[in-house]
Amino acid sequence: MKIAVEGCSHGALDAIYQHLRDLEAKHNYIVDLLLMCGDFQAIRNHRDMQCMAVPQKYKQLGDFHKYYTGEKTAPVLTIVIGGNHEASNYMSELYHGGWLAPNIYFLGHAGCIQVNGIRIAGASGIFKSNDFSLGFYERLPYDHGTMRSIYHIREFNVRRLSLLSSPDIFLSHDWPQYIERHGDTQGLLRRKPFFRQDVQTGNLGSPPLMGLLRTLKPKWWFSAHLHVRFQATVQHEQCGTGSNSLPTTSPPQNPDEIAIADDDFDAVESQNPPIEDSRLQTTSHNPDEITLEEEEEEVIQSPPVAYRPQPSMTNFLALDKCLPKREFMEVIDVPTTSDESTMPGQRCMPKLTFDPEWLAISRAFHPFFSMRRRQADYPDEATARAMVAEEMVWVKSNVHNNEANSSDVPLPGIRTILDCQTFVQSAPGPGSEGAQKNQQPPWYTNTQTTAFCDMLGIQNVIDFSSDSRT
């Protein structure tokens, strides 16, 4: 199965899909799935734009609204995570994941799904230590602080993700801390010299994400955020017990705000030369603010790479942002035993299903999902895993396709996502804002979140229509 991976999107969907078509024509292949690593900017209208933490000069409607309203359709199944420049109100509607637009699926603030049997997990947002241990307390209208804290990853989601068995692919916006040590660090610093201090102090990247990488040991890990292509290879020690402890954060902080050009936007610098080898490289800084200027230098596009990692190795790849002559997209071959049959030269229609283990984790941890600043204590790992095992029994007994809507043979715990969640326009498209164009929107309860919670028999606490904080 051919999978395209893209770095930071910044709302440039038209250019991204056109680049994908150009790659297909140039290399004479068909891509079946597109993965996008954050800063997606699912902006439905001008009021959504008021919920995105960027300087005013960077607030642009972008292309997404055309796919949201049906003016255009994504040509390939697209799976996305969130970054630090998002319409956070919309992604909060779909906290557990859902269709942002037809054929564009959001993994949620954290999540794991299956595409033709390939397990794809991901974590949205970036790390900031001050907010890591808090609950999900942010509400519309956001102020300067909550407009930023809402996209800071929480311990709640890291703990949930740590209970997964190894996924095939993991997506993050942030880079895992110290990942640069597993690739060509000096090559990275030649291209991004301002990363040097953070590399030397251990402040580049997210500590909890490196914990997840070491715990989950996925075959592939894709990131974005720092606007540079970088590869690294992480060798995992063989563990005889087969159990993994919950990832922990390390002392170095991961500052997500840096004062370069604009203290509200990411600092991105001059272009990096192409990386042709298969070694993995990383960077030593996790700026939460990245400027969109000073990005003219040409980068030669690397050819598609067919990765064949060993079971005890994670291949890390970070990609650039969508700009001309930048390395923002790469195509990989991923083995699968569940490919849908297609005619030669035609794009397959991948089967998108919920991951039973993630559903069990979602049920087990739902009682610990705090809607306030204060987060309740978590169970220890042994207790948490026992809870997940118990909920897995429930999932296998209660989650399956509705027989009337599916010709598939029911499998325990397997349900196609479209059988549960279908795209709906929860907010109007652009042009209807009137005098409120520059004001934040009201809260919209998304029926896809309601459907997900109903499937799992849990309360939909992502319903702020009454602003009840339970």
C-alpha positions as CSV (number, residue, x, y, z in Angstrom):
1,M,0.0,0.0,0.0
2,K,1.4,3.4,-1.0
3,I,1.1,6.0,1.6
4,A,2.0,9.7,1.2
5,V,3.2,11.6,4.3
6,E,3.0,15.4,4.5
7,G,4.5,17.8,7.0
8,C,2.9,21.1,8.0
9,S,-0.1,21.9,5.9
10,H,-1.0,25.5,6.9
11,G,-4.2,25.4,5.0
12,A,-2.7,24.8,1.6
13,L,-4.8,21.7,0.6
14,D,-5.1,22.6,-3.1
15,A,-1.3,22.8,-3.5
16,I,-0.8,19.6,-1.4
17,Y,-3.3,17.5,-3.4
18,Q,-1.9,18.9,-6.7
19,H,1.7,18.0,-5.6
20,L,0.4,14.4,-4.9
21,R,-1.1,14.2,-8.4
22,D,2.2,15.4,-9.8
23,L,4.2,12.7,-7.9
24,E,1.8,10.1,-9.1
25,A,2.2,11.2,-12.7
26,K,5.9,11.5,-12.5
27,H,6.5,8.1,-10.8
28,N,3.6,6.2,-12.4
29,Y,2.1,5.0,-9.2
30,I,-1.2,5.5,-7.3
31,V,-1.2,6.7,-3.7
32,D,-3.9,5.1,-1.5
33,L,-3.6,7.2,1.7
34,L,-2.3,10.6,2.7
35,L,-1.1,11.3,6.3
36,M,-0.8,14.9,7.4
37,C,1.3,15.8,10.5
38,G,-0.4,18.9,11.9
39,D,-1.0,22.6,11.5
40,F,-3.8,21.4,9.2
41,Q,-5.9,24.5,9.8
42,A,-9.4,23.2,9.3
43,I,-11.0,26.7,9.1
44,R,-14.6,26.5,8.1
45,N,-15.3,30.3,8.1
46,H,-13.9,33.6,9.3
47,R,-15.1,33.1,12.9
48,D,-13.1,29.8,13.2
49,M,-10.1,31.9,12.2
50,Q,-10.5,33.9,15.5
51,C,-9.7,30.7,17.4
52,M,-6.3,30.1,15.8
53,A,-3.2,31.2,17.7
54,V,-1.2,33.1,15.0
55,P,-0.4,36.8,14.5
56,Q,-3.1,38.7,12.7
57,K,-1.1,38.9,9.5
58,Y,-1.1,35.1,9.2
59,K,-4.9,34.7,9.7
60,Q,-6.0,33.4,6.3
61,L,-9.0,31.4,5.4
62,G,-7.0,28.9,3.3
63,D,-8.4,26.1,1.2
64,F,-10.1,23.8,3.7
65,H,-13.5,25.5,3.6
66,K,-13.9,24.4,0.0
67,Y,-13.6,20.8,1.0
68,Y,-15.8,21.3,4.1
69,T,-18.7,22.8,2.0
70,G,-18.4,20.3,-0.8
71,E,-17.1,22.7,-3.4
72,K,-14.1,20.3,-3.7
73,T,-13.5,16.7,-2.5
74,A,-10.3,15.3,-1.2
75,P,-9.0,12.9,-4.0
76,V,-7.5,10.5,-1.6
77,L,-8.4,9.3,2.0
78,T,-6.6,11.8,4.2
79,I,-5.8,11.2,7.9
80,V,-4.7,14.3,9.9
81,I,-3.6,15.3,13.4
82,G,-3.6,18.7,14.9
83,G,-0.6,21.0,15.5
84,N,-0.2,24.4,17.2
85,H,-1.8,26.5,14.5
86,E,-5.4,25.2,14.3
87,A,-9.0,26.3,14.6
88,S,-9.0,24.7,18.0
89,N,-12.7,25.1,18.4
90,Y,-13.4,22.7,15.5
91,M,-10.9,20.1,16.6
92,S,-12.3,20.2,20.1
93,E,-15.8,19.3,18.7
94,L,-14.1,16.1,17.4
95,Y,-11.9,15.4,20.5
96,H,-12.3,11.7,20.0
97,G,-11.8,12.0,16.2
98,G,-14.1,12.3,13.2
99,W,-14.5,13.6,9.7
100,L,-13.4,17.2,9.3
101,A,-14.7,17.0,5.7
102,P,-15.7,14.2,3.4
103,N,-12.6,11.9,3.0
104,I,-10.6,13.8,5.6
105,Y,-10.5,12.2,9.0
106,F,-9.1,13.7,12.2
107,L,-7.5,11.2,14.6
108,G,-8.6,13.4,17.6
109,H,-6.5,14.9,20.3
110,A,-5.1,11.3,20.6
111,G,-6.3,8.2,18.7
112,C,-5.6,5.0,16.9
113,I,-7.5,3.6,13.9
114,Q,-6.8,1.0,11.2
115,V,-6.6,1.4,7.5
116,N,-6.7,-1.9,5.6
117,G,-5.4,-3.5,8.8
118,I,-2.5,-1.0,9.2
119,R,-2.6,0.5,12.8
120,I,-2.1,4.3,12.7
121,A,-1.9,6.1,16.0
122,G,-1.3,9.8,16.7
123,A,-1.1,12.7,19.1
124,S,-2.2,16.2,18.3
125,G,-0.6,19.4,19.6
126,I,2.7,20.2,21.1
127,F,4.3,19.8,24.6
128,K,4.5,22.5,27.2
129,S,5.3,21.4,30.7
130,N,3.1,23.9,32.5
131,D,-0.1,22.5,30.9
132,F,0.9,18.8,30.7
133,S,-0.8,17.6,33.9
134,L,-4.0,19.7,33.5
135,G,-7.4,18.7,32.5
136,F,-9.3,19.7,29.4
137,Y,-10.7,23.0,30.8
138,E,-10.6,25.4,27.9
139,R,-13.9,26.9,26.7
140,L,-15.1,29.3,24.1
141,P,-14.5,32.2,23.9
142,Y,-10.7,31.6,24.3
143,D,-8.5,34.3,25.7
144,H,-4.8,34.7,24.9
145,G,-3.8,31.9,27.3
146,T,-6.4,29.3,26.6
147,M,-6.1,29.8,22.8
148,R,-2.6,28.3,23.3
149,S,-3.0,25.9,26.2
150,I,-5.8,24.1,24.3
151,Y,-3.3,22.6,21.9
152,H,-0.8,21.6,24.5
153,I,-0.7,17.8,24.8
154,R,-1.9,16.4,28.1
155,E,-0.7,13.6,30.3
156,F,-4.2,12.0,30.0
157,N,-3.6,11.3,26.3
158,V,0.0,10.2,26.7
159,R,-1.1,7.7,29.3
160,R,-3.9,6.4,27.1
161,L,-1.5,6.1,24.1
162,S,1.1,4.3,26.2
163,L,-1.3,1.4,26.8
164,L,-1.5,0.5,23.1
165,S,0.3,-2.4,21.7
166,S,2.8,-1.4,19.0
167,P,1.1,0.5,16.1
168,D,2.6,0.4,12.6
169,I,2.6,4.2,12.2
170,F,2.6,7.0,14.8
171,L,1.9,10.6,13.8
172,S,2.9,13.6,15.9
173,H,3.4,17.3,15.2
174,D,6.1,17.7,17.8
175,W,9.4,15.8,17.5
176,P,10.3,13.4,20.2
177,Q,13.0,14.8,22.6
178,Y,16.6,13.8,21.7
179,I,15.6,12.3,18.3
180,E,18.4,14.4,16.8
181,R,20.9,12.1,18.5
182,H,19.7,9.2,16.4
183,G,20.4,10.9,13.1
184,D,22.8,13.3,11.4
185,T,22.8,16.0,14.2
186,Q,25.6,18.0,12.6
187,G,23.9,18.0,9.2
188,L,20.8,19.3,10.9
189,L,22.7,22.1,12.7
190,R,24.3,23.2,9.5
191,R,20.8,23.7,8.0
192,K,19.2,25.0,11.2
193,P,22.0,26.6,13.3
194,F,19.6,28.3,15.7
195,F,18.7,24.8,17.0
196,R,22.2,24.4,18.5
197,Q,21.4,25.7,22.0
198,D,18.3,23.5,22.4
199,V,20.2,20.5,21.1
200,Q,23.0,21.1,23.6
201,T,20.6,21.6,26.6
202,G,18.2,18.8,25.6
203,N,15.3,21.2,25.1
204,L,14.6,20.2,21.5
205,G,11.4,18.1,21.2
206,S,8.8,16.6,23.5
207,P,9.9,14.4,26.4
208,P,6.6,12.5,26.6
209,L,6.7,11.7,22.9
210,M,10.1,10.1,23.3
211,G,8.7,8.1,26.1
212,L,5.9,6.9,23.8
213,L,8.4,6.1,21.0
214,R,10.4,3.9,23.4
215,T,7.3,2.3,24.8
216,L,5.3,1.7,21.6
217,K,8.2,1.0,19.3
218,P,6.2,1.7,16.1
219,K,7.7,0.8,12.7
220,W,7.4,4.4,11.5
221,W,7.1,7.8,13.3
222,F,6.3,10.9,11.3
223,S,6.4,14.5,12.5
224,A,6.5,18.1,11.3
225,H,6.5,21.4,13.2
226,L,10.2,22.4,12.7
227,H,9.9,23.0,8.9
228,V,12.8,20.8,8.0
229,R,13.2,17.3,6.6
230,F,15.0,15.0,9.0
231,Q,15.5,11.3,9.3
232,A,16.6,9.2,12.3
233,T,16.7,5.6,13.2
234,V,15.9,4.5,16.8
235,Q,17.2,1.1,17.8
236,H,15.1,-0.5,20.6
237,E,16.6,-2.8,23.2
238,Q,15.0,-6.2,23.3
239,C,12.9,-6.7,26.4
240,G,12.3,-10.1,27.7
241,T,9.2,-9.3,29.7
242,G,7.2,-7.9,26.9
243,S,5.6,-5.2,29.1
244,N,6.4,-1.5,28.9
245,S,6.1,1.0,31.7
246,L,4.3,4.2,31.2
247,P,6.4,6.9,29.5
248,T,7.8,9.5,31.8
249,T,8.9,13.0,31.1
250,S,12.5,14.0,31.6
251,P,13.8,17.1,33.4
252,P,14.6,19.2,30.4
253,Q,11.8,21.5,29.4
254,N,10.4,21.8,25.9
255,P,9.8,25.6,25.4
256,D,7.1,26.1,22.8
257,E,7.4,29.8,22.6
258,I,10.4,31.6,21.1
259,A,10.9,35.2,20.4
260,I,11.9,35.3,16.7
261,A,10.2,37.9,14.4
262,D,6.8,37.3,16.1
263,D,6.5,35.9,19.5
264,D,3.2,34.3,18.5
265,F,4.4,32.3,15.5
266,D,6.9,29.5,14.9
267,A,10.5,30.4,14.0
268,V,11.5,29.0,10.7
269,E,14.7,29.8,8.9
270,S,16.5,29.2,5.7
271,Q,16.1,26.2,3.6
272,N,17.8,22.8,4.1
273,P,19.6,20.9,1.4
274,P,18.2,17.6,0.3
275,I,18.9,14.5,2.4
276,E,19.5,11.5,0.1
277,D,20.6,8.8,2.5
278,S,18.3,6.6,4.5
279,R,19.6,7.5,7.9
280,L,17.3,9.3,10.3
281,Q,18.0,12.8,11.6
282,T,16.4,15.2,14.1
283,T,16.5,18.7,15.4
284,S,17.2,20.2,18.8
285,H,14.3,22.6,19.4
286,N,10.6,22.5,19.8
287,P,9.5,26.1,19.0
288,D,5.8,26.5,19.3
289,E,6.0,29.6,17.1
290,I,7.3,29.4,13.5
291,T,7.4,32.3,11.1
292,L,6.4,31.8,7.5
293,E,9.1,34.0,6.1
294,E,12.7,33.5,5.0
295,E,11.9,30.3,3.2
296,E,13.1,30.8,-0.4
297,E,16.0,28.5,-0.8
298,E,15.5,25.5,-3.1
299,V,15.4,22.0,-1.8
300,I,15.6,19.1,-4.2
301,Q,12.8,16.6,-3.7
302,S,14.1,13.3,-2.4
303,P,12.8,10.2,-4.3
304,P,10.1,8.1,-2.7
305,V,11.6,5.7,-0.2
306,A,10.4,2.2,0.6
307,Y,11.2,1.7,4.2
308,R,11.6,-1.9,5.5
309,P,12.3,-1.4,9.2
310,Q,13.2,-4.3,11.5
311,P,10.9,-5.1,14.4
312,S,13.2,-3.6,16.9
313,M,13.7,-0.3,15.0
314,T,11.7,2.8,14.6
315,N,12.2,4.9,11.4
316,F,11.6,8.6,12.2
317,L,10.9,11.1,9.4
318,A,10.1,14.8,9.8
319,L,8.9,16.8,6.9
320,D,8.8,20.5,5.9
321,K,5.9,22.7,5.3
322,C,4.0,23.0,2.0
323,L,6.0,25.6,-0.1
324,P,7.5,25.4,-3.5
325,K,10.8,23.5,-3.7
326,R,10.5,22.3,-0.2
327,E,10.6,18.7,1.1
328,F,7.2,18.5,2.5
329,M,5.9,15.2,1.1
330,E,7.3,11.6,0.8
331,V,5.7,8.4,-0.4
332,I,6.4,5.1,1.4
333,D,5.4,1.5,0.7
334,V,3.7,-0.2,3.7
335,P,3.0,-4.0,3.5
336,T,-0.5,-5.0,4.3
337,T,-2.4,-8.2,4.1
338,S,-5.8,-6.4,3.8
339,D,-5.5,-4.5,0.6
340,E,-8.8,-4.1,-1.2
341,S,-8.6,-5.4,-4.8
342,T,-8.4,-2.7,-7.4
343,M,-7.9,-2.5,-11.2
344,P,-4.4,-1.6,-12.3
345,G,-3.9,2.2,-12.3
346,Q,-6.9,2.8,-10.1
347,R,-6.8,4.1,-6.5
348,C,-8.0,1.6,-3.9
349,M,-10.8,2.5,-1.5
350,P,-9.1,1.8,1.8
351,K,-11.2,0.4,4.6
352,L,-11.1,2.7,7.6
353,T,-12.0,0.9,10.9
354,F,-11.9,1.7,14.6
355,D,-9.1,0.0,16.5
356,P,-10.6,-2.3,19.2
357,E,-7.7,-1.8,21.6
358,W,-8.1,2.0,21.4
359,L,-11.8,1.7,22.0
360,A,-11.1,-0.4,25.1
361,I,-8.6,2.2,26.3
362,S,-11.1,5.0,25.7
363,R,-13.7,3.2,27.8
364,A,-11.3,2.4,30.6
365,F,-9.9,5.9,30.9
366,H,-13.2,7.8,30.4
367,P,-13.7,8.2,34.2
368,F,-10.4,10.0,34.4
369,F,-11.3,12.5,31.6
370,S,-11.3,15.8,33.5
371,M,-13.2,18.8,32.2
372,R,-11.6,21.1,34.8
373,R,-8.1,22.4,35.3
374,R,-7.5,19.8,38.0
375,Q,-6.8,16.3,36.8
376,A,-7.7,13.4,39.1
377,D,-5.0,10.8,40.0
378,Y,-4.5,8.0,37.5
379,P,-4.3,4.3,38.2
380,D,-1.0,2.6,38.2
381,E,0.1,0.7,35.0
382,A,-0.9,-2.7,36.2
383,T,-4.3,-1.5,37.2
384,A,-4.7,0.4,34.0
385,R,-3.9,-2.6,31.8
386,A,-6.3,-4.8,33.8
387,M,-9.0,-2.2,33.2
388,V,-8.2,-2.2,29.5
389,A,-8.3,-6.0,29.3
390,E,-11.8,-5.9,31.0
391,E,-13.0,-3.3,28.6
392,M,-11.7,-5.3,25.6
393,V,-14.1,-8.0,26.5
394,W,-16.9,-5.4,26.4
395,V,-15.7,-4.0,23.0
396,K,-15.6,-7.5,21.4
397,S,-19.1,-8.2,22.6
398,N,-20.7,-4.9,21.8
399,V,-18.9,-3.2,18.9
400,H,-19.6,-4.4,15.4
401,N,-21.0,-3.1,12.2
402,N,-24.8,-2.7,12.0
403,E,-25.9,-5.8,10.0
404,A,-28.3,-3.8,8.0
405,N,-25.6,-1.4,6.8
406,S,-22.8,-3.8,6.1
407,S,-22.1,-6.9,3.9
408,D,-19.0,-7.7,6.0
409,V,-18.9,-10.7,8.2
410,P,-19.0,-9.2,11.8
411,L,-15.7,-9.4,13.6
412,P,-15.5,-9.0,17.4
413,G,-14.7,-5.3,18.2
414,I,-14.3,-4.3,14.5
415,R,-16.5,-1.6,13.2
416,T,-16.0,0.6,10.1
417,I,-15.8,4.2,11.0
418,L,-18.4,5.2,8.4
419,D,-20.9,2.8,10.0
420,C,-20.7,5.0,13.1
421,Q,-19.6,8.5,12.1
422,T,-20.7,10.4,9.0
423,F,-19.6,13.9,8.1
424,V,-22.0,16.7,9.0
425,Q,-21.5,20.5,8.7
426,S,-21.7,21.5,12.3
427,A,-21.0,25.2,11.4
428,P,-21.8,27.2,8.3
429,G,-19.2,27.9,5.6
430,P,-17.7,31.3,4.8
431,G,-20.0,34.2,3.8
432,S,-22.6,33.8,6.6
433,E,-20.7,35.6,9.4
434,G,-22.1,39.0,8.9
435,A,-21.2,41.6,11.5
436,Q,-19.8,38.8,13.7
437,K,-17.1,38.0,11.2
438,N,-14.2,38.9,13.6
439,Q,-15.7,37.4,16.7
440,Q,-15.2,33.9,18.0
441,P,-18.0,31.5,17.2
442,P,-20.4,29.8,19.5
443,W,-19.9,26.2,20.6
444,Y,-21.2,23.5,18.2
445,T,-21.9,20.0,19.5
446,N,-20.8,17.6,16.8
447,T,-23.0,14.6,16.1
448,Q,-20.0,12.5,15.3
449,T,-18.7,12.9,18.9
450,T,-22.2,11.9,20.1
451,A,-22.2,8.8,17.9
452,F,-18.7,7.8,19.1
453,C,-19.7,8.1,22.7
454,D,-23.0,6.2,22.1
455,M,-21.1,3.4,20.5
456,L,-18.9,3.0,23.6
457,G,-21.7,3.6,26.1
458,I,-19.9,6.6,27.7
459,Q,-21.2,10.1,28.5
460,N,-20.5,12.8,25.9
461,V,-18.7,15.3,28.0
462,I,-17.5,17.1,24.9
463,D,-20.8,19.0,24.8
464,F,-20.3,22.5,26.1
465,S,-23.6,23.9,24.8
466,S,-24.7,24.4,28.4
467,D,-21.1,25.0,29.6
468,S,-21.5,22.4,32.3
469,R,-18.2,21.4,33.8
470,T,-18.5,17.9,35.3
